[in-house]
């Protein structure tokens, strides 16, 4: 199984690794990044990821895809 860093839209149910915490989680929801730091973060998608029973937000550049649904 290959691992890839992503800037594409992930589907809910995708298994990912959150790079900043080295934890694994599942994408729950896809949100569009309309925030004021759009110029700083070069990713149009923000994800709600379930990690250890808690919902966290992460951008695609912060995630490594482990497996697709």
VENUR-V482166 format. One record per backbone hydrogen bond with DSSP energy under -0.5 kcal/mol. CO is the residue of the C=O (numbers start at 1). NH is the residue of the N-H. If there is no record, write none. Layout:
# VENUR-V482166
{{CO NH} {CO NH}}
This chain:
# VENUR-V482166
{{4 65} {11 14} {14 27} {15 66} {15 67} {16 25} {17 19} {17 64} {18 21} {18 22} {18 23} {23 18} {25 16} {26 50} {27 13} {29 48} {31 46} {32 34} {35 38} {36 39} {37 40} {37 41} {40 42} {41 43} {44 33} {45 60} {46 31} {47 49} {47 58} {48 28} {48 29} {49 51} {49 56} {50 26} {51 54} {54 51} {56 49} {58 47} {59 62} {60 6} {60 63} {62 19} {63 6} {64 17} {65 4} {67 15}}
